[in-house]
Amino acid sequence: MYNKTMIITGLVIFVLMVTFPVWYNGLDAGPLPKPELPPGGEKECVASAAFMRDKHMQLLNEWRDDVLRNSDRVTVTVGGKEYRKGLQLACMECHSNKEKFCDSCHDYAAVTPTCWDCHLTPTEAASKKEAH
Amino acid sequence: MKYAYSFLAVIALILIAWLGSQIPGMQYFFGVAVPYLAIMVFLGGFVYRVVYWAKSPVPFSIQTSCGQAKSLDFIKPNRLECPTTNAEVVARMALEVLTFRSLFRNTKSEIYDGPKITYESSKWLWLFGLMFHYSFLIIVIRHLRLFLNPVPEAIAWLDWADSMFEIGTPAMYMTDAGLLIGLLFLFTRRLFNRQVRFLSLLNDYFPLVLLFAIGVTGVLMRMFLRDGVDINAIKQLAVGLATFSPVISTDIGAIFYIHLFLVCILLIYFPFSKLMHLAGVFLSPTRNMRNNSREVRHINPWNPDIKPHSYAGYEDEFREYMVEAGIPVEKEPTPQKDEA
């Protein structure tokens, strides 16, 4: 083999880079996210858990477009229960703790939804009320 | 026909992953066994290929120079185009690896009536090639968010920057568009440029189609076919693979297995194909050697060890036979005993 030092250094760097997740995680998969179930004990949602896991972001965006862009505030009735279209009006009514519900999965998967650019989290809303 | 075969091959691979992942119990095969096999073949094959290349000696100093070599003091050398020191070589290599400088020199020749030939600078290949490669790099780095727990800030930042246009939900990535547009150009170039079409082989089309299918399945999974795409279940599997404790959830959708299987095929195919230009670009002797043949003698490393053999030595060795054959010698042989 010619140019041994250069070739071996290059290959070692490459292999270390490709296997980076192994060194970074250190064989520890870490805790799995455990989103908190509604503290009020509600069992029904606007859709099944599987649907919400996969597509809640698309549903929320549809609602946003309906309400804010098409001024369509018609409520959604699922299983005899009426829901107003909205993150704070519907979702956060039951899933009242953003930090323990939303953030647990979003942090795990490094997702930063833009919901909270405009919306207030329940904790923020409470602290605002106190200030006034 | 050659491009048709590459489409057929990719469609067959998609069907294998699609139907296979629906068989109960086969999720483990497609989600765990194949990825481990793929990464082992990839790393092993990659090291093997590079070591194999490193065993071939470079017989001459064969750098290509596009500028004035260093010679007399009053002649200005072109330090980048004709590097004579290691630092200059590093600069030239960095520009080649990071900006594809040799593609930037691409020209297009055309024959007109007359007959007259014209040469024109053609930067499209460079532009779309660069776009494709950088998009692909960012996509690969971005995928680390599924393998690392906790996710480093830099990767979250990259993810944010890549999806900053916030088109659709989840937000579309710029690099996904860059990758697909780049691949589309590289593929159509092979179809519509007559010279390139003549030179193109199945193994030129196949990686393009395979990469395109990987990009399309990735976009579909993120934007359109979200059924069964539970990111946390997928991340649990990916982190599990990286920590050698894979856990597979049974309700991940088929689109994920198709995407993953195509990536595994790419990894397995990689070391044995033209895609090895990833390593090859660093080992191109015409780029990575110093053009210092005026200062240093480059000795071919495979030269046999030949000892100098002077005429005097030659005559010493063969003098008797030369005299016998009547060939004149410079030094007469010493008289032998039988004369006495």
HADDOCK unambig.tbl for C-alpha pairs under 7 A between the chains (distance, minus, plus):
assign (segid A and resid 1 and name CA) (segid B and resid 54 and name CA) 5.37 0.50 0.50
assign (segid A and resid 1 and name CA) (segid B and resid 55 and name CA) 4.20 0.50 0.50
assign (segid A and resid 2 and name CA) (segid B and resid 54 and name CA) 5.57 0.50 0.50
assign (segid A and resid 2 and name CA) (segid B and resid 55 and name CA) 5.92 0.50 0.50
assign (segid A and resid 2 and name CA) (segid B and resid 57 and name CA) 6.65 0.50 0.50
assign (segid A and resid 11 and name CA) (segid B and resid 47 and name CA) 6.75 0.50 0.50
assign (segid A and resid 21 and name CA) (segid B and resid 147 and name CA) 5.99 0.50 0.50
assign (segid A and resid 21 and name CA) (segid B and resid 148 and name CA) 5.81 0.50 0.50
assign (segid A and resid 21 and name CA) (segid B and resid 242 and name CA) 5.83 0.50 0.50
assign (segid A and resid 22 and name CA) (segid B and resid 242 and name CA) 5.10 0.50 0.50
assign (segid A and resid 22 and name CA) (segid B and resid 243 and name CA) 5.97 0.50 0.50
assign (segid A and resid 24 and name CA) (segid B and resid 148 and name CA) 6.95 0.50 0.50
assign (segid A and resid 25 and name CA) (segid B and resid 148 and name CA) 6.30 0.50 0.50
assign (segid A and resid 25 and name CA) (segid B and resid 149 and name CA) 6.40 0.50 0.50
assign (segid A and resid 25 and name CA) (segid B and resid 243 and name CA) 6.74 0.50 0.50
assign (segid A and resid 27 and name CA) (segid B and resid 243 and name CA) 4.13 0.50 0.50
assign (segid A and resid 27 and name CA) (segid B and resid 244 and name CA) 6.82 0.50 0.50
assign (segid A and resid 28 and name CA) (segid B and resid 243 and name CA) 6.04 0.50 0.50
assign (segid A and resid 29 and name CA) (segid B and resid 149 and name CA) 6.91 0.50 0.50
assign (segid A and resid 29 and name CA) (segid B and resid 239 and name CA) 5.89 0.50 0.50
assign (segid A and resid 29 and name CA) (segid B and resid 240 and name CA) 6.14 0.50 0.50
assign (segid A and resid 29 and name CA) (segid B and resid 243 and name CA) 6.03 0.50 0.50
assign (segid A and resid 30 and name CA) (segid B and resid 149 and name CA) 6.59 0.50 0.50
assign (segid A and resid 53 and name CA) (segid B and resid 230 and name CA) 5.96 0.50 0.50
assign (segid A and resid 54 and name CA) (segid B and resid 226 and name CA) 5.84 0.50 0.50
assign (segid A and resid 54 and name CA) (segid B and resid 227 and name CA) 6.09 0.50 0.50
assign (segid A and resid 54 and name CA) (segid B and resid 228 and name CA) 6.25 0.50 0.50
assign (segid A and resid 54 and name CA) (segid B and resid 229 and name CA) 5.55 0.50 0.50
assign (segid A and resid 54 and name CA) (segid B and resid 230 and name CA) 5.18 0.50 0.50
assign (segid A and resid 55 and name CA) (segid B and resid 226 and name CA) 6.52 0.50 0.50
assign (segid A and resid 57 and name CA) (segid B and resid 169 and name CA) 6.56 0.50 0.50
assign (segid A and resid 57 and name CA) (segid B and resid 170 and name CA) 6.94 0.50 0.50
assign (segid A and resid 58 and name CA) (segid B and resid 169 and name CA) 5.76 0.50 0.50
assign (segid A and resid 108 and name CA) (segid B and resid 150 and name CA) 6.92 0.50 0.50
assign (segid A and resid 109 and name CA) (segid B and resid 145 and name CA) 6.72 0.50 0.50
assign (segid A and resid 109 and name CA) (segid B and resid 146 and name CA) 6.74 0.50 0.50
assign (segid A and resid 109 and name CA) (segid B and resid 231 and name CA) 6.99 0.50 0.50
assign (segid A and resid 109 and name CA) (segid B and resid 232 and name CA) 6.57 0.50 0.50
assign (segid A and resid 110 and name CA) (segid B and resid 145 and name CA) 6.65 0.50 0.50
assign (segid A and resid 110 and name CA) (segid B and resid 151 and name CA) 6.35 0.50 0.50
assign (segid A and resid 110 and name CA) (segid B and resid 156 and name CA) 6.08 0.50 0.50
